């Protein structure tokens, strides 16, 4: 496998990180001004409108025969992938490094950086009609779901990258580390059979994991491959479009998901480079060596001797046009086997 240099890729990120995007609440108004600076490098067009008539944009670059479709923010409150994509756009627009040439000569890339601008505007998972786009691949009730399917069937990608954020509750099996990045090669049906398409998807994930293990060892997990009959990735995989799910999660003290953004950028660039440099994607066994995601964390746990431990989770809300994270008590959880991203231990002092 062709694995990028951790030192080189970190330099690339630091040089091309998009400075205008920060934090978890990224709406269309935040990315709209950025399209102008990429117009000379990308073919940019509006692919349609959301339910509330907000533009949904696409960017296309490259001349290669290997077609790759990437989309982010189908859940409006999951923006880490969007930030990483705009960092990637800066690299593509301002660089002539061999990495970039390899990708653009061998691949044609089509990006949808914000599929659900209505949900992004109000920081919700669902679209304006309360539809979860990631569970709408069969019925396609939402206009956004139909736009994505139309692009899929017209573009006919060899690989897809489906970018999400995962909650802070997930950790890496066998460790006390949060799952900062998790990968999934979605199942095509209920038996979770290892099909040719899944093998190819796993192969790309192995390359991305090999890079990340050099940078954030033991902070990478494998998302459950339980089959979801209405999910986007599962259905695209079943249709023959290899779909790689990336879940950007928590890194210690990174509630703005800025470190996660950086590691998502690394995974994306490594994945694209691996696809560009290879024609066979048949080595996959190491995929199952990636530890499972486990629900082992709470944001805060209060522990006091001889008293019941108490857990709290941050709930994000928009208040006075600001994203506010408020702690809410979690009821009914057994906490002896759980960890707090922040733990407060009350000690009883005896005079």
C-alpha positions, 0 to 999 in steps of 0.5 A, a space after each residue: 500500500 502507498 501510505 503518505 508521510 505523516 510529516 508531509 501530510 501534517 504540513 499540507 494541512 497546516 498550510 491549507 486549513 480553511 481559516 474562516 470555518 471553525 466549530 461545530 455549527 457550519 451553515 450554508 452562509 459560512 461556506 457560500 463565500 468560499 466557492 468564489 476562490 475555487 472557481 478557477 480550479 473546480 467546476 462548480 455548479 448548483 445541483 438543486 435546491 433544498 426543501 426550503 430552497 437553499 442552494 445545494 452545490 457541487 464541485 468537480 475536479 480531475 480528469 481520471 477514469 476512477 470516479 469518486 463521489 464525496 458528500 458531507 452534512 446530510 445530517 445538518 449538525 454534523 459538520 466536521 467532514 465539511 470543514 475537512 473538505 474545504 481544507 482539501 479544496 484549498 490544497 487542490 486549488 493552491 498546490 502542484 505537489 505529486 500527491 495532487 497530480 497523482 489524484 487528479 490524473 487518475 481520478 475524477 472527484 465530485 464533492 457535495 459539501 453540504 447536502 442538508 443546508 436546511 438542517 445545517 441552518 438550525 443545527 438539526 440532524 434532519 431536513 426541513 420536513 423532519 426527514 433523516 436523509 440517512 434513512 431515506 435511501 429507499 422511499 426518497 421522500 426528501 428532495 435532497 435524497 432524490 438529488 443525491 440519488 440522481 447524482 449517483 446514477 448519473 456520475 456512476 462512481 467507483 467509490 463514495 465517501 459518506 461523511 458523518 460525525 459521531 457522538 462523544 459516547 463512543 470509545 475504542 474497544 480495549 482502550 480508554 480512548 475516545 473513537 476520534 475517527 471510525 470507519 465502516 464498510 456498510 453491509 449489503 444485506 442482513 447476513 453482512 456477507 463479505 462481498 466484492 464491493 465490501 472487500 474493495 471498500 475495506 481495502 481503502 479503509 485499511 490504507 486510511 487506518 494505516 496512516 492514522 495509526 501512525 498519527 493517533 494510534 488507538 484512537 480509531 474504531 470500526 463502526 457497527 456493520 449492522 444492516 440498515 435497510 433504509 440507510 444510504 450507505 447500505 443501499 449504495 453499497 447494495 447498488 454496486 457503488 462502494 461506499 466508505 463511511 467516515 465518522 468523525 468523533 471526539 478527541 480529548 478536549 476537542 469539543 469544537 472538533 478541530 483536531 477531528 477535522 485534521 484527522 478527517 482531512 488526513 483520512 480523506 487525502 490518504 483514501 483518495 491517494 490510495 485509490 489513485 495509485 492502485 487498480 486492485 483493491 482485494 486485500 482487506 483482512 486487516 479491516 477486522 483488526 480495527 477495534 470496534 466502537 463501544 459506547 463507553 463514555 459520558 461527557 462528565 461523570 461525578 464520582 463520590 465514595 459510597 454514593 451513586 455515580 452521576 453522568 452528564 451529557 452535553 446537549 447542543 442548542 441554538 440560543 440567541 443565534 449562538 451554539 450553546 452546549 448544556 450539560 444534562 443529567 443521564 438517568 438509569 445508567 450503570 457507570 462502574 464500567 463507563 468512563 467520563 471524558 471529564 471525571 470529577 471525583 469528590 473526596 471525603 475528608 476526615 478531620 
